[in-house]
Amino acid sequence: MVQTPKNIAIIGSGLVGSLLAIYLRKIGHKVTVFDRRPDIRTIKFSGRSINLAMSNRGWRSLNAVGIGEKIKDIAIPLDKRAMHVNDKPVYFQKYGKEGEAIWSISRGILNKRMIDLAEEAGTVFRFDEKVWDVNLPEAKIYTGETEKGKWTEYQFDIIFGCDGAFSRVRHKMQRRSRFDYSQDFIDVGYKELTIPANEDGTHKLDKNSFHIWPRGEFMLIAMPNIDGSFTCTLFLPFEGKVSFESLTTVDAAKAFFKEYFPNVRKEIENLTKDFFQNPTSAMVTMKCYPWTYWNKVALVGDSAHAIVPFYGQGMNAGFEDIFILNKLMKKYGDDWDAIFSEYQKERKPNADAIAELSYRNFVEMSRKTADPKFLLQKKIEKHFAALHPEKWIPVYSRVTFSDRPYAEALAIGDMQEAIMKQVMQIPNIEEKWDSKEVEEMILELL
């Protein structure tokens, strides 16, 4: 169905806001994007980021508006994890089948590219313009320099809140009756560090790997950039014996890296300078419902479902929101009540599922990836999946390399984990992991 052009406001010029603007302009809507921050194309990016991991869902959403190829040239494919365990050589774990990879992209570079593409499509951006209030029933927004100063009123037909985990649009919706909301901070924070390129511009570590230093309660990760550098992220408890709270001096920070990350500490550029200069950021899971108000206002991306970053699915889930919205706009045309109603019903269970999966993946990445028992289990799963690809797709592949619902991946993953629990109890499983006995047991349990 064709839609009648509307005058639409998007609050937030991040990745989700910019992509939504491109989709809406393609249909013919008039789009204005408001952001309280300056235009990030004119300033240095902040040093408060984890590189993004674009996977199938994200690419599908970009390709649907014809911009996938314009993003691929700023991304690097990663087909495996590189595990850095102390006192052992680096070893690699393939993510999926041949040709399957996640793609590392710098958040700042991607966001700049997306704003450029949205502007080319005819979007109007209003930077340095903070939204202080939203009139939900009338789709009006109020902006100004200060909360107490003079405000400017704007009238729109529809407003989309794409303004992140601490959304101003959602904050206004929270004040209405029967709006469910929860936020849950984890006790682990993160800090960004950098491994610079070699003098000739090449990468110091394998460039097609997602590098992980698992250390139990904490970990370091590194993802490559197109300039030869790596963006590193240290995940560490806020408080406790080994924590951000305990690392208050240069000597303490140096000793910490020497003990836990000896093979990379000398490579991290300006280690102590970055460690104390870059902010320590918190991570939150944020859930709410409903995501829409009548046919006037809708939340998209983190403003509706912020998640911790350990599955690399935050951006992908937000992009998938837009892909589904677009599908529903084609289906229902000008019936925005039906569009918004079906959008939130379809996306909410999937958002809750990826929130759960993301939290679990932190436990897996930091504690289990160096555990021989866990590695054996994954080896058995991979072996069985190769023998029976139609019967067993690992949960990671279901999330990352397919576009099936997240809720389905969670449910099937739980079922598979229950089966593997029984398999791992087989006496001498280490010797017979690839035997007919194990294969038949899994088939029977399936």
VOGU-3710 file (C-alpha; in Angstrom, 3 decimals, decimal comma):
1> mvqtpkniai> 0,000/0,000/0,000  1,104/3,579/-0,649  1,202/5,987/2,280  0,040/9,602/2,328  3,126/11,756/3,072  3,291/12,880/6,722  5,310/15,502/8,569  7,439/13,336/10,899  9,870/14,180/13,716  12,633/11,837/14,827
11> igsglvgsll> 14,243/12,568/18,182  17,883/11,398/18,119  20,407/11,422/15,252  22,147/8,182/16,256  22,292/5,062/14,114  18,628/4,112/14,519  17,327/7,657/14,062  19,410/8,169/10,912  18,370/4,843/9,334  14,691/5,441/10,148
21> aiylrkighk> 14,969/8,854/8,463  16,310/7,189/5,287  13,417/4,696/5,255  10,781/7,379/5,805  12,238/9,684/3,128  12,231/6,799/0,608  8,476/6,492/1,138  8,030/10,243/0,656  7,505/11,541/4,202  8,900/14,899/5,310
31> vtvfdrrpdi> 11,448/14,159/8,070  13,101/16,412/10,653  15,647/14,952/13,076  16,312/16,741/16,380  19,403/16,125/18,513  20,571/17,888/21,650  24,203/17,178/20,712  26,274/18,972/18,077  26,717/17,423/14,636  29,209/14,589/15,286
41> rtikfsgrsi> 30,661/15,130/11,806  32,177/18,383/13,114  33,670/17,091/16,401  36,048/14,378/17,639  34,219/11,240/18,761  34,126/10,855/22,522  36,076/7,736/23,546  32,946/6,201/25,088  32,208/3,393/22,695  32,400/-0,280/21,898
51> nlamsnrgwr> 32,915/-1,099/18,229  29,772/-2,332/16,560  29,295/-5,851/15,204  27,027/-5,746/12,164  25,367/-9,106/11,527  22,694/-10,479/9,181  19,801/-8,504/10,675  21,658/-5,229/10,324  22,744/-5,903/6,751  19,216/-6,941/5,771
61> slnavgigek> 17,884/-3,629/7,101  20,559/-1,595/5,256  20,178/-3,537/2,009  16,413/-3,006/2,008  17,023/0,724/1,420  19,983/0,164/-0,866  22,791/1,405/1,384  24,465/-1,859/2,474  27,338/-1,517/-0,019  27,927/2,080/1,113
71> ikdiaipldk> 28,562/0,783/4,641  30,629/-2,326/3,804  33,655/-0,244/2,812  34,010/1,003/6,416  33,614/-2,489/7,936  35,939/-5,461/8,490  34,604/-9,065/8,458  35,427/-11,166/11,544  34,895/-14,894/11,038  36,262/-16,099/14,392
81> ramhvndkpv> 37,102/-15,345/18,000  40,783/-15,139/18,969  41,119/-16,337/22,557  43,989/-14,949/24,629  44,385/-17,148/27,706  47,478/-16,556/29,870  50,254/-19,169/29,516  48,686/-20,577/26,327  49,172/-19,716/22,658  46,335/-17,721/21,068
91> yfqkygkege> 43,680/-20,097/19,727  40,765/-19,457/17,392  37,056/-20,379/17,456  35,135/-20,106/14,179  31,810/-18,269/14,517  29,816/-20,207/11,997  30,022/-21,954/8,666  32,422/-20,945/5,888  31,633/-17,419/4,739  29,743/-16,425/7,894
101> aiwsisrgil> 31,138/-13,405/9,722  30,227/-10,441/11,874  31,529/-7,056/10,709  33,461/-4,655/12,935  32,570/-0,981/12,442  33,574/2,104/14,403  30,430/3,654/15,880  31,596/7,212/15,149  32,506/6,525/11,521  29,239/4,647/10,894
111> nkrmidlaee> 27,105/7,353/12,512  28,724/10,060/10,366  28,137/8,005/7,212  24,482/7,370/8,154  23,814/11,089/8,763  25,368/11,885/5,372  23,114/9,322/3,678  20,021/10,600/5,503  20,810/14,173/4,445  21,326/13,034/0,853
121> agtvfrfdek> 17,845/11,471/1,042  16,397/14,878/2,021  16,252/14,682/5,828  16,540/17,969/7,750  18,774/17,738/10,849  18,482/20,180/13,728  21,539/19,719/15,940  22,131/21,472/19,282  18,352/21,565/19,737  17,234/19,783/22,887
131> vwdvnlpeak> 13,679/18,473/23,205  12,394/19,378/26,673  8,790/18,278/26,378  6,476/16,236/24,162  2,715/16,641/23,871  1,847/13,020/23,086  -1,846/13,356/22,051  -1,110/16,256/19,690  2,367/15,183/18,464  3,967/18,471/19,453
141> iytgetekgk> 7,531/18,896/20,668  9,118/21,764/22,563  12,786/22,657/22,217  15,002/25,285/23,797  18,443/26,097/25,152  17,448/25,577/28,804  14,581/23,949/30,674  13,527/27,275/32,207  14,188/29,409/29,110  12,100/30,194/26,054
151> wteyqfdiif> 10,833/27,137/24,149  9,966/26,705/20,474  6,881/24,642/19,637  6,835/22,304/16,624  3,743/20,514/15,314  4,109/17,119/13,623  1,857/14,294/12,464  4,014/11,541/14,020  6,978/11,483/16,413  9,551/8,687/16,688
161> gcdgafsrvr> 11,677/8,467/19,840  15,122/7,195/18,816  16,919/8,968/21,645  18,523/6,035/23,443  18,284/4,274/26,780  17,479/7,491/28,677  14,944/8,699/26,139  13,139/12,001/26,707  10,214/10,729/24,623  9,878/7,571/26,733
171> hkmqrrsrfd> 10,216/9,637/29,913  7,090/11,505/28,849  5,275/8,233/28,078  6,237/6,865/31,512  4,013/9,453/33,160  0,923/7,977/31,586  -1,203/5,363/33,287  -0,461/1,648/32,730  3,021/2,181/31,304  5,377/-0,594/32,459
181> ysqdfidvgy> 9,034/0,285/32,863  12,145/-1,279/34,376  15,881/-0,645/34,253  18,567/-2,972/35,527  22,213/-1,922/35,724  24,838/-4,658/35,893  27,726/-4,347/38,356  30,261/-4,278/35,513  31,376/-1,111/33,753  33,498/-0,568/30,657
191> keltipaned> 36,300/1,673/29,484  37,615/2,232/25,972  41,319/1,824/25,134  43,219/1,706/21,808  45,827/-0,468/20,134  47,401/1,691/17,397  48,305/0,476/13,912  51,826/-0,593/12,994  53,920/2,115/11,369  53,000/0,790/7,928
201> gthkldknsf> 49,277/0,951/8,758  48,790/-2,794/9,273  47,077/-4,360/12,300  49,144/-5,565/15,283  46,790/-8,530/15,842  44,869/-10,763/13,419  42,517/-8,312/11,698  39,720/-10,789/10,923  39,203/-11,920/14,533  37,211/-10,684/17,489
211> hiwprgefml> 39,897/-10,746/20,204  38,914/-11,767/23,754  40,987/-11,971/26,926  38,591/-13,874/29,265  39,457/-13,502/32,946  36,433/-14,784/34,883  34,757/-11,780/36,486  36,170/-9,425/33,870  37,574/-9,372/30,328  39,192/-7,312/27,609
221> iampnidgsf> 38,013/-7,336/23,994  39,489/-5,791/20,838  37,875/-5,145/17,456  39,703/-3,898/14,344  39,271/-0,561/12,586  39,933/0,210/8,925  42,890/2,488/9,842  44,858/-0,469/11,299  44,030/0,276/14,925  41,909/-1,752/17,359
231> tctlflpfeg> 39,235/-0,383/19,648  39,662/-2,212/22,962  37,070/-2,385/25,693  37,878/-3,366/29,254  34,872/-4,800/31,134  35,504/-4,726/34,882  33,365/-4,654/38,066  32,803/-1,182/39,485  33,652/-2,306/43,035  35,577/-5,163/44,625
241> kvsfeslttv> 39,082/-6,563/44,899  39,792/-6,317/41,157  37,685/-3,393/39,979  37,688/0,125/38,615  37,384/1,280/42,221  40,703/-0,424/43,116  42,672/0,989/40,168  43,192/4,570/41,263  46,907/5,080/40,524  49,143/4,726/37,475
251> daakaffkey> 51,191/2,058/39,259  48,062/0,055/40,133  46,834/0,203/36,517  50,230/-0,886/35,157  50,446/-3,782/37,630  46,890/-4,856/36,726  47,660/-5,030/32,985  51,016/-6,702/33,600  49,339/-9,462/35,630  46,201/-10,079/33,567
261> fpnvrkeien> 47,011/-8,929/30,007  50,782/-9,369/29,638  50,736/-10,181/25,913  49,044/-6,928/24,948  49,779/-4,331/27,624  52,721/-2,835/25,713  50,603/-2,533/22,562  47,853/-0,468/24,168  48,551/3,102/23,202  48,838/5,589/26,069
271> ltkdffqnpt> 47,536/2,888/28,391  47,632/4,807/31,631  46,646/8,115/29,980  43,589/6,585/28,285  42,727/4,539/31,355  42,393/7,628/33,538  41,189/10,032/30,861  38,450/7,964/29,198  35,171/7,680/31,110  34,041/4,528/32,901
281> samvtmkcyp> 30,583/3,807/31,515  27,682/1,801/32,912  25,543/-0,790/31,115  21,804/-1,124/31,507  18,978/-3,394/30,397  15,900/-1,269/29,909  12,419/-2,650/29,242  9,094/-0,897/28,784  5,614/-1,319/27,313  3,684/-0,061/25,410
291> wtywnkvalv> 6,126/1,339/22,857  3,524/3,484/21,105  0,960/6,110/21,996  -2,177/5,967/19,864  -1,145/6,579/16,249  1,068/9,554/17,133  4,258/8,447/18,900  6,490/5,358/18,783  9,750/4,291/20,423  12,408/2,583/18,283
301> gdsahaivpf> 15,747/1,008/19,231  17,332/1,582/22,649  14,573/3,952/23,770  12,250/0,907/23,722  14,695/-1,868/24,645  18,254/-1,013/25,709  20,393/-4,134/26,236  23,916/-4,924/27,428  26,360/-5,202/24,491  27,617/-8,775/24,869
311> ygqgmnagfe> 25,863/-10,272/21,864  26,658/-7,344/19,582  22,946/-7,078/18,817  21,896/-3,637/20,130  22,271/-1,868/16,795  21,086/-4,932/14,842  17,916/-5,163/16,954  17,230/-1,439/16,473  17,728/-1,733/12,712  15,403/-4,751/12,683
321> difilnklmk> 12,727/-2,631/14,421  12,850/-0,316/11,392  12,771/-3,200/8,904  9,614/-4,559/10,588  8,029/-1,089/10,796  8,636/-0,662/7,068  7,060/-4,047/6,316  3,978/-3,018/8,316  3,783/0,396/6,612  3,665/-1,396/3,260
331> kygddwdaif> 1,003/-3,772/4,591  -1,319/-1,235/6,240  -0,717/2,014/4,313  -2,277/4,940/6,197  -3,651/2,822/9,049  -1,070/3,947/11,631  -3,105/2,431/14,479  -2,623/-1,021/12,930  1,051/-0,314/12,083  1,949/0,736/15,633
341> seyqkerkpn> -0,163/-1,933/17,319  1,344/-4,809/15,339  4,863/-3,339/15,544  5,004/-3,394/19,331  3,295/-6,787/19,639  5,762/-8,374/17,225  8,916/-6,717/18,540  8,435/-6,745/22,329  8,904/-10,555/22,886  11,965/-10,482/20,635
351> adaiaelsyr> 13,467/-7,503/22,454  13,027/-9,308/25,784  14,652/-12,440/24,322  17,769/-10,665/23,033  18,088/-8,856/26,377  18,272/-12,248/28,115  20,650/-13,713/25,537  22,941/-10,680/25,761  23,315/-10,967/29,505  24,043/-14,703/29,264
361> nfvemsrkta> 26,693/-14,081/26,623  28,727/-11,986/29,068  28,951/-14,986/31,368  29,946/-17,158/28,407  32,567/-14,771/27,004  34,244/-13,871/30,301  34,134/-17,219/32,132  33,339/-20,146/29,881  35,324/-19,559/26,694  38,521/-20,669/28,464
371> dpkfllqkki> 36,866/-23,664/30,167  37,855/-27,060/28,594  34,433/-28,572/29,389  32,647/-25,695/27,670  34,972/-25,919/24,661  34,313/-29,655/24,389  30,555/-29,057/24,494  30,829/-26,528/21,661  32,979/-29,005/19,698  30,300/-31,715/20,073
381> ekhfaalhpe> 27,564/-29,287/19,010  29,558/-28,211/15,958  30,273/-31,829/14,992  26,616/-32,813/15,330  25,476/-29,696/13,426  27,811/-30,650/10,547  26,266/-34,161/10,450  22,666/-32,909/10,810  22,494/-29,254/9,689  18,706/-29,463/9,386
391> kwipvysrvt> 18,332/-30,589/13,011  20,840/-28,432/14,891  21,690/-24,758/14,372  23,675/-23,314/17,322  21,949/-20,458/19,160  24,756/-18,043/18,234  24,139/-18,735/14,545  20,377/-18,362/15,008  20,908/-14,904/16,518  23,768/-13,679/14,351
401> fsdrpyaeal> 23,530/-15,359/10,957  19,772/-15,629/10,491  16,783/-13,338/10,650  14,512/-15,735/12,536  12,909/-14,205/15,680  15,141/-13,719/18,723  12,436/-15,346/20,869  12,697/-18,496/18,761  16,497/-18,528/19,141  16,169/-18,250/22,926
411> aigdmqeaim> 13,593/-21,065/23,194  15,494/-23,459/20,904  18,780/-22,546/22,603  17,345/-23,489/25,993  16,160/-26,807/24,608  19,581/-27,524/23,084  21,355/-26,610/26,320  19,168/-29,091/28,236  20,148/-31,825/25,751  23,846/-30,991/25,992
421> kqvmqipnie> 23,671/-31,086/29,788  22,732/-34,757/29,515  25,309/-35,470/26,823  28,127/-33,999/28,913  27,267/-36,489/31,689  28,232/-39,465/29,488  31,198/-41,280/31,118  34,479/-40,577/29,290  32,795/-38,069/27,004  36,266/-36,633/26,248
431> ekwdskevee> 37,200/-39,861/24,414  33,913/-40,513/22,635  32,710/-36,987/21,850  32,515/-37,719/18,074  31,182/-41,277/18,387  27,992/-42,802/16,995  26,769/-43,241/20,594  26,792/-39,488/21,214  25,194/-38,739/17,838  22,377/-41,234/18,493
441> milell> 21,771/-39,902/21,999  21,331/-36,345/20,690  19,000/-37,561/17,923  16,915/-39,422/20,481  16,687/-36,415/22,797  15,688/-34,188/19,892
//
